[in-house]
């Protein structure tokens, strides 16, 4: 019997050994082709799966529902590189984002993570497909309105401003305005310049200095928002991004002085609490009472800086120039060049709509509750003409400041289109609706005279609770909240990054 050729046997053996590998490769090729066929059937707006996998693991990402679709924004350092899918077709691969959309009808369902996931865990209603509430959305707006009315009135910037500076001015409504900015930055995952521990005001009355900022919350990046720091023309521009938008708010000197006098209890500081009318008594000889206090007290209360030209002082003018009209005029001119928008407290709603348009924001971004307001019974409401004249003489720099920016404010208003006051009415309607939904009662603090808001703890809808609670936070409370949030964020960062790396590594091994 003829023996087999050894080479022939070797070839046959090799084929049998390679057969399992060839079968595996054939099956993988089939799966890939099927995957590509399914991919071709997707809506052309769908994201590439690679990008979704990458973006879904960013430690400080923000995912929220937009009226025009689903938007996935990155962390604050990459806020310009966001992705938007107008059809809302998102691949299910992402662990943090699972959304479905049918382009043939107007209904949409979504499930997504909150931008505030470190501080708030929201319950999802999967049976109904309800999305987690987002405060930038008007849920009362019907789809017809979405289709017929643009979400934003066209603005010059084309994109919302995110680098903002609010300059400190006391007793002007700046606390309420600060709450609006804190909420916007918090909702959109922006970075705040927070004051160092044991401080909530960047060591006011000192001019702002970057050394007063707690750098551990910035993660080696420039902040987006600096809120309520005393104006410094040298240090703030060098600290904040070059394209930052500067905001300030002022009020009429007469009402401002009255608010300072009783809000900071100046009559007690000056030893006038036994006077029958300390307000009128001070106005008769203001310089005498002030010098007497400064000579008697080795360490005086910092609020005494507000007694004369308090608003101009906050905006950087030194005391020695209070009686120098030339320097006052120059200082106001310098402010006009640097500050993009000066709001007026007496026209707060008009100011917010103007601010909303300037920043290219939504109307829902500027809803508010009045914070730090005093009860009418604690106000001096019967100011005589003679008292008003004395107040204006005493606060000459504040008068010049208000007169100048009052004109610039109304010049900006006059340049708006006919829909401006329609938006003002809409804002007021939204505020009234939220007050009815959120607020149970208003109580007066007998020590300070300030009105404190009590929420409807047991009747606020779950969908509105987050917004209601955030709208009532005063500045110190919001700063404390942000500090806790950032501490959790940075503490969790390394662990999440490490877990992500190991998950990717294990997935790669399984694929092999």
Residue pairs with C-beta under 8 A, 6 or more apart in sequence:
42 89
43 87
43 89
43 103
45 85
45 86
45 87
45 89
46 85
46 87
46 89
46 90
46 91
47 83
47 85
47 89
47 90
47 91
49 91
49 93
51 83
52 90
52 91
52 93
52 94
52 97
53 93
53 94
55 61
55 72
55 74
55 83
55 94
56 94
56 95
56 96
56 97
57 496
57 500
58 74
58 75
59 75
59 489
59 492
59 493
59 496
59 497
60 75
60 76
60 189
60 489
61 72
61 73
61 74
61 75
61 96
61 115
61 189
62 72
62 73
62 74
62 75
62 115
62 187
62 188
62 189
63 70
63 71
63 72
63 73
63 96
63 97
63 112
63 113
63 115
64 71
64 73
64 112
64 115
64 134
64 136
64 187
65 71
65 110
65 112
65 131
65 134
65 137
66 84
66 136
66 137
66 151
67 137
67 141
67 146
67 151
68 84
68 86
68 146
68 151
69 84
69 85
69 86
69 87
69 88
69 101
70 84
70 85
70 88
70 90
70 97
70 99
70 101
70 110
70 112
71 82
71 83
71 84
71 85
72 82
72 83
72 84
72 85
72 90
72 97
73 79
73 82
73 188
73 189
74 81
74 82
75 189
76 189
76 190
76 191
76 221
76 224
77 191
77 221
79 162
79 188
79 189
79 190
79 224
80 159
87 101
87 103
88 99
88 100
88 101
88 108
88 110
89 99
89 100
89 101
89 103
90 97
90 98
90 99
92 98
96 112
96 113
97 111
97 112
97 113
98 110
98 111
98 112
99 108
99 109
99 110
99 111
99 112
100 108
100 109
100 110
101 108
101 109
102 108
106 143
109 129
109 131
110 129
110 131
111 124
111 126
111 129
111 131
111 132
112 131
112 132
113 132
114 120
114 122
114 132
115 186
115 187
115 188
115 189
116 186
116 187
116 466
116 485
118 485
118 488
118 489
118 492
119 481
119 484
119 485
119 488
120 466
122 132
122 133
122 466
123 462
124 130
124 132
133 139
133 463
133 464
133 466
133 467
134 187
135 183
135 187
135 364
135 466
135 467
135 470
136 187
136 362
136 364
136 365
137 364
138 363
138 364
138 430
139 463
151 362
152 360
152 361
152 362
153 357
153 419
153 423
155 357
155 358
155 359
155 360
156 360
157 359
157 360
158 360
159 360
160 359
160 360
160 361
161 245
161 358
161 359
161 360
161 361
162 188
162 190
162 224
163 224
163 225
163 240
163 241
163 243
163 244
163 245
164 181
164 185
164 224
164 225
164 226
164 227
164 244
164 245
164 247
164 359
165 225
165 226
165 227
165 229
165 236
165 240
165 244
165 245
165 246
165 247
166 174
166 177
166 178
166 181
166 225
166 226
166 227
166 228
166 247
166 248
167 228
167 229
167 230
167 231
167 246
167 247
167 248
167 314
167 315
167 339
168 174
168 201
168 202
168 204
168 228
168 229
168 230
168 231
168 314
169 248
169 249
169 250
169 311
169 314
169 315
170 260
170 306
170 310
170 311
170 314
171 251
171 256
171 259
171 260
171 263
171 306
171 310
172 249
172 250
172 251
172 256
172 311
172 345
173 249
173 251
173 345
173 348
173 370
174 228
174 249
175 371
175 372
175 474
175 475
176 348
176 368
176 369
176 370
176 371
176 372
177 247
177 249
177 343
178 227
178 228
178 475
178 478
179 368
179 369
179 371
179 470
179 471
179 473
179 474
179 475
179 478
180 352
180 365
180 366
180 367
180 368
181 225
181 227
182 192
182 225
182 227
182 470
182 473
182 475
182 478
182 482
183 365
183 470
183 471
184 190
184 361
184 365
185 191
185 192
185 224
185 225
186 470
186 482
186 485
190 224
190 225
191 217
191 218
191 219
191 221
191 222
191 223
191 224
191 225
192 217
192 223
192 224
192 225
192 226
192 227
192 482
193 213
193 218
193 223
193 225
193 226
193 227
193 229
193 239
193 240
194 213
194 214
194 217
194 479
194 482
194 483
194 486
195 201
195 202
195 203
195 212
195 213
195 214
195 479
196 212
196 213
196 214
197 214
199 212
200 475
200 476
200 479
201 228
202 208
202 209
202 212
202 213
202 228
202 229
202 230
203 212
204 229
204 230
204 302
205 230
205 302
205 305
205 313
206 212
206 230
207 230
207 231
207 232
207 235
207 316
208 226
208 229
208 230
208 231
208 232
208 235
208 236
208 239
209 232
209 235
210 235
210 238
210 239
212 229
213 223
213 239
214 483
216 490
217 482
217 483
217 486
217 490
219 490
222 239
222 240
222 241
223 240
224 241
226 236
226 239
226 240
226 244
227 475
228 475
229 236
230 314
230 316
231 248
231 314
231 315
231 316
231 335
232 316
233 316
233 334
233 338
237 244
237 338
245 340
245 341
245 358
245 359
246 338
246 339
246 340
246 341
247 339
247 340
247 341
247 342
247 343
247 355
248 315
248 335
248 339
248 341
248 342
248 343
249 342
249 343
249 344
249 345
249 351
250 256
250 311
250 342
250 343
250 344
250 345
250 398
250 401
250 402
250 405
251 259
251 311
251 344
251 345
251 346
251 402
252 346
252 402
253 311
253 391
253 392
253 395
253 398
253 399
253 402
254 383
254 388
254 391
254 392
255 346
256 310
256 311
256 395
256 398
257 310
257 391
257 394
257 395
257 398
258 279
258 379
258 380
258 383
258 391
259 374
259 379
260 266
260 303
260 306
260 307
260 310
261 267
261 279
261 282
261 307
261 380
262 279
262 374
262 378
262 379
262 380
262 449
263 374
263 448
263 449
264 301
264 303
264 306
266 282
266 303
266 304
266 307
267 273
267 275
267 278
267 279
267 282
269 293
269 300
269 301
269 303
269 304
270 278
270 282
270 289
270 290
270 292
270 293
271 293
272 278
272 281
272 282
272 289
275 281
279 380
279 387
280 387
281 289
282 289
283 387
283 390
283 391
283 394
284 390
286 307
286 308
286 390
286 394
290 304
290 307
290 308
293 300
293 304
294 300
294 304
305 313
306 313
308 319
308 322
308 394
308 395
309 317
309 322
309 395
309 396
309 397
309 398
310 395
310 398
311 398
311 401
311 402
312 328
312 331
312 397
312 398
312 401
313 319
315 331
315 335
315 401
316 331
316 335
317 327
317 328
317 331
317 397
321 327
321 328
321 331
321 397
322 328
322 396
322 397
323 396
325 400
328 396
328 397
328 400
329 400
332 400
332 401
332 404
335 342
335 401
336 404
336 405
336 408
340 358
341 354
341 355
341 358
341 412
342 405
342 408
342 409
343 351
343 352
343 354
343 355
343 409
344 350
344 351
344 405
344 406
344 409
345 351
347 409
349 424
349 427
349 428
350 413
350 424
351 409
352 366
352 368
352 427
353 363
353 366
353 420
353 423
353 424
353 427
354 409
354 412
354 413
354 416
354 420
355 361
355 366
356 362
356 363
356 365
356 366
356 423
357 416
357 420
363 423
363 426
363 427
363 430
364 430
366 427
367 427
367 430
367 431
367 434
367 471
368 431
368 471
369 431
369 434
369 435
369 438
369 439
369 453
369 471
369 472
370 451
371 453
371 472
371 474
372 450
372 474
373 450
373 451
374 448
374 449
374 450
374 451
375 444
375 449
375 450
375 451
377 444
377 449
378 444
378 449
383 391
392 399
413 420
434 464
434 467
434 468
434 471
437 456
437 460
437 461
437 464
437 468
438 455
438 456
438 460
438 464
438 467
438 468
438 471
438 472
439 453
439 454
439 455
439 456
440 454
440 455
440 456
440 457
440 459
441 454
442 451
442 452
442 453
442 454
443 451
443 452
443 454
444 450
444 451
444 452
445 451
445 452
453 472
455 468
455 469
455 472
456 468
460 468
470 478
473 481
